[in-house]
Amino acid sequence: MHSAAPSTGSTATSGGAGNGSSLVVFVMRRLAVTIPLLLIISFGVFALVHIAPGDPVRSLLGARAPDPATVAAIRARYHLDDPFLVQYGKWLSQVIRGDLGVSIQGNRAVTSTIADRLGVTIFLSLMSTILVLGLGILLGAVAAFRRGTRLDRAVVMFSVFGISSPAFVTGIFLLYLFGVLLHWFPIFGPGKGFLDRAWHLALPALALATSVMAIVVKITRAAMIEELARDYVTFARARGLSSRRILFAYVLRNSLIPVVTAAGLIVVGIVAGAIYVEVTFSLPGLGASMVDAIQKRDIPTIQGTTLLFSAFVLLVNLAVDVIYTLIDPRIRFGRVES
Amino acid sequence: MAIGLTRRRILVAGMTHAAFVSIAGTFAIAPSAKADEQIESITWALPSIPETLFIPHAWMTYAGAIMSLVQEGPLAIGDDLALQPASADRWEEVNPTTVKYHLRGGVKFGDGSPLTVDDIVATFKYHMSPDSGSQLASFYNSVATVEATAPDEVTVKLKAPNVQFAFTPAHMAGFVFKKEQLADKKIGTPEVLPLGTGPYKLVEFVPADRVVLEARDDYWGAKPVVKRITFQAIPDRSARLLAMQQGEIDGTFDLAISDIDQWKALGNVDVVATPSLGVYLLTLDHSAPPFDDIHVRRAVAYSVDRKGLVAALLKGNGEAATALNPPEIWSGVLPLDEVRAFYATLMPNYAFDLKKAKAELAQSSHPDGFDVTIPASTADPYMVNIMQSVTENLKQIGIRAHIQEIDNNTWFTNYINHDKLGMQIMAYYPDFAHAANYPSLFFSSANAKKDGMNGSNFNNPEVDAKLEIANENADPNARADALKKVFKIANEEVAVVPIFWPASAMAINNKYKLTGYTAFWYNIPWAVRGFGLK
């Protein structure tokens, strides 16, 4: 067992009072790396859209024979005839000034479009993340604690079933069951105000959660089973501590490290899955807008939304690394090398 | 135990259900009708709601379905697909290149301001200016000048006679904007909602999600029956179906024909189908081998099982195409029965016959067949399926055909750039019913180049000369004769291989009716064309 934990543990003990500042240094360093990463990603996406066949002007003009003068005017307006690097340079200089440009399709500032749609996507992703982590960890814990019983098998079966069915299929099933048959939830729309929105987004969030929950359930279950077999649990039991205390105070906390590691991926997966779910549930979110932009080669919107998504992924990963320390104080950053 | 659990669950479910229904009731927009035929509100679903409501930058059918209730042109398309007066109460063709539009008195925009000739002139000029990047610019290609020649008169002078221009003021290209609004860069966004002189005004717009319209009391025409119309985007086909079943929407346009049976099975819904005037066709590049050989083209024409495709893909909601023009599009030139009689005389008739196809290929310069790849748009509901059937048939006669499934943008860019055309599949829907429209687009040599629709690169001087008559001669008989000749030559030469003319279908809650549903539902104020309680 040459895991990192003992070595970080030993450096941590020698680290002493410098822990707080090392976290700040770590976060600063990671943030500094984020900027060149975003540049590389934005350049890559720009290049890919450029290489891909198709033409934004064609989708703007529809399936019709266009007027050549109009085509030329549109190409000039969006700098589509400039060399590739010049186009990217113009876009970048705009972004540095805080302007993501104007969408080719909607003739609207990309920042306005993002601002309009971000709310739905964030609400949906957050609701779904809470469901996945909350329900997933709970089910995983229950399954581990009741290992080998029918309950355990039912939980595992349910989660495998969920992951096997794509979110948009689960979505239609949920719509039919809870929308049409039971009339519990609305069929479309994002809702207004917090409660109404939560009600409108309940089914989409559940559909999205069902498709990724299995990962959390399985990881939690495996980690807990391993922890439950450890000596300290036997000792705790021998000392007559209650099952609840053992489960929540000791075992769950120690099992959370792998869950948190996976949480970064899960959150990113949820945001990616939101793209399908937004279409199924007629939600005007960012994912639906990005798919539409890609189909229409709306370069400013593609660039703006991918920039946002990439920044989000990088930040989630950073957040996950920071959360490690909160769960397991033995882990410290930037000290391993020293 | 098991029974107890079930009972409890049912009780809990029932209570939760009741609670939610009571909450739902307060949020749902329930369509209620009053005795005097006034309908308070309806919710209409569309597969998508555009990002902008400014038609010159959002020229698509779903934007049209909304904005044709808010805006109107000097003229309109009637239920019979012919022109009728709208904000202009009359129009006059002074000579083949001059048209005068006389403004109806008392027409107002949604904000109460009067419609003036300057608004019409500014709108037409907006489309004509290349800098504005209007998607509808090509409808004004034949226009030389637009002028206000009197306080209530607009005169349009054409560069050359063009009978197709007559329709421009009647569809989306003719929707009149308020002059001051056209100068506003934000027009079409939720911040600057376009004004119009139509029966409704915009009250709310959430891009890509929802649009709310309110009936106007000061509209010059008949008073709208429905007071409030909410358009809701429901992109997923199954979700739209469920919303209709649930009663959350009152109707929708543009049903996928393949789903029609499911919609009919809903019980509370009437499905209305009408010829869409659209056409699916194959183009074969006449300028390069192997399709420069007439026998190869005929072999392909014999290999398309049109009737089978109509039965399988359209479930009978459409017609096997014997020519490019759907019969109904000849409206105003030839009566329907005469069109069908004329089509029956077209020889050869290329009915599905693999033996004849094989025989034609054997006579060609490629008796052993060849390889060909046909791009098909995955966004189109039928293209890939049509090509699966066609390629199978072609393989049987020795032509090794393959489908390249690509996204819509790539497919169309490739087509319109005339880049390695070979064999292509194309779907086309018209903006107005004029018999010369399709042949001009697909058969004229002027369109056999980049940015042109003539994907066959078909080039025939006689056809060009006859098309000139069909577009410029004011006499319908002369136009009909010219067009008949065009179709005769196009058929002999296999200028294109027509496949089918699909129907277009809509669904409506069966407590309502809509008598004015036509192929041009996106160009007409449909909610005031016979919409009401049954």
Boltz contact constraints between the chains, C-beta under 6 A:
constraints:
  - contact:
      token1: [A, 53]
      token2: [B, 410]
      max_distance: 6.0
  - contact:
      token1: [A, 54]
      token2: [B, 409]
      max_distance: 6.0
  - contact:
      token1: [A, 54]
      token2: [B, 410]
      max_distance: 6.0
  - contact:
      token1: [A, 54]
      token2: [B, 413]
      max_distance: 6.0
  - contact:
      token1: [A, 55]
      token2: [B, 413]
      max_distance: 6.0
  - contact:
      token1: [A, 58]
      token2: [B, 412]
      max_distance: 6.0
  - contact:
      token1: [A, 58]
      token2: [B, 413]
      max_distance: 6.0
  - contact:
      token1: [A, 59]
      token2: [B, 409]
      max_distance: 6.0
  - contact:
      token1: [A, 61]
      token2: [B, 135]
      max_distance: 6.0
  - contact:
      token1: [A, 62]
      token2: [B, 59]
      max_distance: 6.0
  - contact:
      token1: [A, 63]
      token2: [B, 412]
      max_distance: 6.0
  - contact:
      token1: [A, 65]
      token2: [B, 451]
      max_distance: 6.0
  - contact:
      token1: [A, 65]
      token2: [B, 452]
      max_distance: 6.0
  - contact:
      token1: [A, 65]
      token2: [B, 453]
      max_distance: 6.0
  - contact:
      token1: [A, 66]
      token2: [B, 451]
      max_distance: 6.0
  - contact:
      token1: [A, 67]
      token2: [B, 137]
      max_distance: 6.0
  - contact:
      token1: [A, 67]
      token2: [B, 138]
      max_distance: 6.0
  - contact:
      token1: [A, 68]
      token2: [B, 451]
      max_distance: 6.0
  - contact:
      token1: [A, 69]
      token2: [B, 130]
      max_distance: 6.0
  - contact:
      token1: [A, 70]
      token2: [B, 130]
      max_distance: 6.0
  - contact:
      token1: [A, 70]
      token2: [B, 133]
      max_distance: 6.0
  - contact:
      token1: [A, 70]
      token2: [B, 137]
      max_distance: 6.0
  - contact:
      token1: [A, 73]
      token2: [B, 130]
      max_distance: 6.0
  - contact:
      token1: [A, 73]
      token2: [B, 131]
      max_distance: 6.0
  - contact:
      token1: [A, 73]
      token2: [B, 133]
      max_distance: 6.0
  - contact:
      token1: [A, 74]
      token2: [B, 133]
      max_distance: 6.0
  - contact:
      token1: [A, 105]
      token2: [B, 51]
      max_distance: 6.0
  - contact:
      token1: [A, 106]
      token2: [B, 51]
      max_distance: 6.0
  - contact:
      token1: [A, 106]
      token2: [B, 52]
      max_distance: 6.0
  - contact:
      token1: [A, 107]
      token2: [B, 52]
      max_distance: 6.0
  - contact:
      token1: [A, 107]
      token2: [B, 57]
      max_distance: 6.0
  - contact:
      token1: [A, 108]
      token2: [B, 189]
      max_distance: 6.0
  - contact:
      token1: [A, 172]
      token2: [B, 238]
      max_distance: 6.0
  - contact:
      token1: [A, 175]
      token2: [B, 242]
      max_distance: 6.0
  - contact:
      token1: [A, 180]
      token2: [B, 242]
      max_distance: 6.0
  - contact:
      token1: [A, 180]
      token2: [B, 245]
      max_distance: 6.0
  - contact:
      token1: [A, 180]
      token2: [B, 246]
      max_distance: 6.0
  - contact:
      token1: [A, 182]
      token2: [B, 17]
      max_distance: 6.0
  - contact:
      token1: [A, 183]
      token2: [B, 21]
      max_distance: 6.0
  - contact:
      token1: [A, 184]
      token2: [B, 20]
      max_distance: 6.0
  - contact:
      token1: [A, 187]
      token2: [B, 242]
      max_distance: 6.0
  - contact:
      token1: [A, 187]
      token2: [B, 243]
      max_distance: 6.0
  - contact:
      token1: [A, 187]
      token2: [B, 246]
      max_distance: 6.0
  - contact:
      token1: [A, 187]
      token2: [B, 248]
      max_distance: 6.0
  - contact:
      token1: [A, 188]
      token2: [B, 234]
      max_distance: 6.0
  - contact:
      token1: [A, 188]
      token2: [B, 243]
      max_distance: 6.0
  - contact:
      token1: [A, 279]
      token2: [B, 235]
      max_distance: 6.0
  - contact:
      token1: [A, 279]
      token2: [B, 236]
      max_distance: 6.0
  - contact:
      token1: [A, 280]
      token2: [B, 236]
      max_distance: 6.0
  - contact:
      token1: [A, 282]
      token2: [B, 233]
      max_distance: 6.0
  - contact:
      token1: [A, 282]
      token2: [B, 234]
      max_distance: 6.0
  - contact:
      token1: [A, 284]
      token2: [B, 208]
      max_distance: 6.0
  - contact:
      token1: [A, 284]
      token2: [B, 209]
      max_distance: 6.0
  - contact:
      token1: [A, 297]
      token2: [B, 409]
      max_distance: 6.0
